[in-house]
Amino acid sequence: MDGNGRWAADRHLPRVEGHRAGIESVRDSVELSARLGIEVLTLYAFSVENWKRPPAEVAVLMGLLKRYLKLELATLLANNVRFRVIGSQAELAPDVRAELDVAQDKTAANTGMLFNIALNYSGRAEIVAAARRALRAGVAPDELDEARFAGLLYTAGQPDPDLLIRTSGEMRVSNFLLWQIAYAEIWVTETYWPDFRARHLLEAVLAYQKRDRRYGGIKEPAVVGR
Ligand code: FPP
């Protein structure tokens, strides 16, 4: 969800106002994704690297997250959305963890869209943690294949993303779902996150539908008449 700081700077506002405005984009994206029947939506809210930001900005981000969960839980429940956190929750403040636990517990039995929030998340750290888990479980080298490894990630049991959307024109993956995006189609939009609304998401989905996915293979030749 990139471009919040630049959105605020364009308006001569403090950076945190960009984060605040970005909450409306979160609401829009969750609602439209659920309505479109998207199976899983993952929003990258806070990376492990984001702790390097000023403490006041981190505090605002955590506060926004807590408020969002409090205000939106009823809507998530009404829309049969299951909420999950991916990332290391141990480093989060107890009040934030408590709010996340409530949202995860209350939506756990929902059967509609899975809404992941990546929080204190790092793709590399996730892969290292999965490798450690495999070692601790005593998995023999010959038994460890891609499917088994994927089952040790935060996203165990979830399908790989089909589409990766990057806002604000950045051409980077930024440590996001490194294992899972192996074959994801990438859509980069210049739109800053606080301006990213349902129509931008639709535009990305429509562009995705026109992509020709080959997964490293070749396109089947057209059948010609005999
Ligand atoms: C990146 O923009 C954005 C973030 C680090 C935070 C995104 C978080 C939210 C929108 C709120 C989280 C809450 C919920 C409910 C998911 P940036 O600050 O790096 O922008 P810039 O690149 O323009 O400086």
Residues whose N, C-alpha, C, O or C-beta is under 5 A from the ligand:
A	BS01	FPP	M1 D2 G3 N4 G5 R6 W7 H19 G22 I23 V26 Y44 A45 L61 L64 L65 Y68
